[in-house]
Structures are given as structure tokens and as C-alpha cells.
Amino acid sequence: MAIKLSKIINSWVPENSKVIDFGCGDGSLLKELFENKQVLGYGVEINDTKIEKCIEKGVPVIKLNIDKGLNDFMSSNFDLSIMARSIQCLKNPDLALNRMLELSKRCVVTLPNLGYWRCRINLASGKMPITPELPSSWYETENIHLCTIKDFENLCLKENINIKDKVFINRNGDQGGLSKINPNLFAVEGVYLLEK
């Protein structure tokens, strides 16, 4: 995970809170939160190689398919749930968002923006985009529900999910600039703090 994205997420995590990270990858974010924020919690991951990396880092992890297993968790056990760069891989992202907000008071969601101008150029030229945030070819990708910044915010509105804070990241990994003026066109990634 990029350092700047990690800093944004860190700024929204209360110290000593209980955190669950869905699609935790290699556990880097959770390890950082354990060290910097003294959080309690664990990750959820389906990829065996990434699970091994979590274990090597000392990050508690559960192997689970998020699409099938979110209901296995008891409600309101966590202060914060996180889903960084994973929501677009789910069959039912709307159900996942709502369930995350039943499990925790707030959630952090990050997602690649298909509305980014370079993605639009690729689509206009007849090709699916390949970017640092969307690195795989269409036939190799885990992404099944790509969306734009506007699409995601419309989903939050439809589901009565309050966007407490949001940050848009440009291709240099920074906030601001054109990504602040027109995020749907110039942000490569959206980062959201959500609550019901």
C-alpha cells in the first residue's frame, strides 16, 4: 500500500480501537496500525500467499471469502472496518458496505476510479485500462465491479451511508490539485470514511 494512502487511513483510526481489515493483503496496513495506533484486530483474506505474509508479519488473519462470509461476524464488535482496494472485487459491494457498517461504527473504503481521464482514453480507444491502481489485463483481473467516484458516492446516497470524510489521490499519490477540483476526472483513487 502506498505510504500516502496509508497515512490517510492512519489519520482516521482512533488509538486503541478494535479494527477489522477486509481484503487485508499481506497485512502491512494492520501491522502499521498495531505499531502506530496500538489497535486490536485482525485481517480477512482469501489468498493463501498473502495469508502467509500476514502470518510472517505477526498479523492475525482469517481465511474467508468476503462475499460469502461477512454474515459470520457478530454485529458491532469493531470500532472501524477497513476495505482498501477490494470493494471492486466483490459480487455485492452494496451488501458488503452495509454489513461493514453493522460490524463497526465507521468504515474506511478505498477504490480505484474508473472515471480517471487516462482510463477514459483507454476505453475510448477500445481497450480496458491498465494503470498502477488497475494493473491486470481484463482477463486476469479480480475486479468485477469497477466504478467511478460519482458511482460510489451515488451508491452511498442510495444506501443512506454518510460520507464523513473523503480524500482524492492523484497519479503522484498526492491530495489536491486537479483531483480536488474534479475528482471524477482527475483522481486515480478515492478514500472514504463512512458511517450510518
C-alpha positions in Angstrom: 0.0 0.0 0.0 1.3 3.4 -0.9 2.8 5.4 2.0 0.5 8.4 1.4 -2.7 6.3 1.3 -1.6 4.5 4.5 -1.1 7.9 6.2 -4.6 9.0 5.3 -6.1 5.8 6.7 -3.9 6.1 9.8 -5.3 9.6 10.5 -8.8 8.2 10.7 -8.0 5.3 13.0 -8.5 6.0 16.7 -5.8 4.8 19.1 -6.5 1.5 21.0 -9.5 0.8 18.7 -10.8 -2.6 17.5 -10.2 -2.9 13.7 -11.0 -5.5 11.1 -9.4 -5.2 7.6 -11.3 -7.0 4.9 -9.0 -7.9 2.0 -6.0 -7.2 4.1 -3.5 -8.4 1.6 -0.1 -9.0 3.1 -1.1 -7.4 6.4 1.1 -4.3 6.0 -1.6 -1.8 6.9 -2.7 -3.7 10.0 0.9 -4.2 11.2 1.4 -0.4 10.9 -1.8 0.2 12.8 -0.7 -2.2 15.5 2.6 -0.3 15.9 1.4 3.3 15.5 -2.1 3.2 16.9 -2.0 0.2 19.3 -5.2 -1.2 17.7 -6.5 -4.7 18.3 -7.9 -6.7 15.4 -7.2 -8.9 12.5 -7.4 -9.2 8.8 -9.6 -11.2 6.5 -8.0 -12.5 3.3 -8.7 -15.3 0.8 -5.3 -15.5 -1.0 -3.1 -18.2 0.6 0.2 -16.4 -0.3 -1.0 -13.2 1.2 -2.2 -15.0 4.3 1.3 -16.5 4.7 2.8 -13.0 4.5 0.4 -11.8 7.3 1.5 -14.6 9.5 5.2 -13.8 8.8 4.4 -10.3 10.0 2.6 -11.4 13.1 -0.7 -10.2 11.8 -3.7 -12.3 12.9 -5.7 -13.3 9.8 -8.7 -15.3 8.9 -9.1 -17.1 5.6 -12.5 -16.1 4.3 -14.3 -15.2 1.1 -15.8 -11.8 1.9 -18.7 -12.3 -0.5 -19.8 -15.4 1.4 -18.6 -14.8 4.9 -19.5 -11.3 6.1 -22.5 -12.6 7.9 -20.3 -14.9 10.1 -19.2 -11.9 12.2 -21.3 -10.6 15.1 -22.6 -7.1 14.8 -20.9 -4.0 16.4 -17.8 -5.8 17.6 -15.4 -3.3 16.0 -14.8 0.4 16.1 -13.6 0.5 12.5 -13.7 -1.8 9.5 -11.4 -1.2 6.5 -11.7 -2.3 2.9 -8.7 -0.9 0.9 -8.7 -1.6 -2.8 -11.0 -4.6 -2.5 -14.6 -3.4 -2.8 -14.5 -3.6 -6.7 -13.7 -7.3 -6.4 -16.9 -8.2 -4.6 -20.1 -9.6 -6.2 -22.3 -7.4 -3.9 -20.4 -4.3 -2.9 -23.6 -2.7 -1.7 -24.3 -5.5 0.7 -20.7 -5.5 1.9 -20.8 -1.8 2.7 -24.0 -2.1 4.7 -22.7 -5.2 6.6 -19.4 -3.4 7.4 -21.4 -0.6 9.0 -23.3 -3.1 11.1 -20.0 -4.6 12.3 -18.4 -1.3 13.1 -19.3 2.3 13.8 -17.3 3.6 10.8 -15.6 2.1 7.9 -12.8 3.2 5.5 -13.1 2.2 1.9 -10.6 3.0 -0.9 -11.2 2.3 -4.6 -9.7 2.9 -7.9 -11.5 5.4 -10.1 -12.6 4.2 -13.5 -13.5 7.8 -14.4 -9.9 8.9 -14.2 -9.1 10.6 -17.6 -6.4 8.0 -18.6 -8.9 5.2 -18.0 -11.4 7.1 -20.2 -8.8 7.4 -23.0 -8.1 3.7 -22.9 -11.9 2.9 -23.0 -12.3 5.4 -25.9 -9.6 3.6 -27.8 -11.4 0.3 -27.3 -9.3 -1.1 -24.5 -9.8 -1.8 -20.8 -7.5 0.5 -18.8 -4.3 -0.8 -17.2 -3.0 1.6 -14.5 -0.9 1.2 -11.3 -4.3 1.0 -9.5 -5.7 -1.4 -12.1 -2.6 -3.4 -13.0 -4.1 -6.5 -14.6 -5.5 -7.2 -18.0 -9.3 -7.6 -18.2 -9.0 -11.4 -18.4 -6.7 -11.7 -15.4 -8.3 -9.2 -13.0 -10.2 -9.9 -9.8 -12.1 -6.6 -10.4 -15.7 -7.2 -11.3 -17.5 -4.0 -10.2 -15.3 -1.1 -11.3 -16.9 2.3 -10.7 -16.2 6.0 -10.8 -16.0 8.4 -7.9 -19.6 9.6 -8.8 -20.9 6.0 -9.0 -19.5 5.2 -5.5 -20.9 8.4 -4.0 -24.3 7.7 -5.6 -24.3 4.2 -4.0 -23.6 5.7 -0.6 -26.5 8.2 -1.1 -28.8 5.3 -2.2 -27.9 3.2 0.8 -28.1 6.1 3.3 -24.4 5.9 4.1 -22.9 9.2 5.3 -19.6 10.2 3.8 -17.9 11.6 6.9 -14.7 12.5 5.1 -13.1 11.8 1.7 -9.7 12.3 0.1 -8.9 12.0 -3.6 -5.5 10.9 -4.7 -3.8 12.0 -8.0 -1.4 9.9 -10.0 1.5 11.2 -8.0 -0.1 9.8 -4.8 -0.8 13.3 -3.6 -4.0 15.0 -2.5 -5.2 18.2 -4.1 -4.5 19.8 -7.4 -7.0 18.9 -10.2 -8.1 15.8 -8.3 -9.6 18.1 -5.7 -11.4 20.3 -8.3 -12.8 17.4 -10.4 -12.1 14.1 -8.6 -14.2 12.0 -11.0 -11.9 13.0 -13.9 -8.5 13.6 -12.2 -8.3 11.3 -9.1 -6.9 7.8 -9.6 -8.3 6.7 -6.2 -10.9 7.7 -3.7 -10.5 7.2 0.0 -13.7 7.4 2.1 -14.6 7.5 5.8 -18.2 6.3 6.1 -20.8 5.9 8.8 -24.5 5.2 9.0 
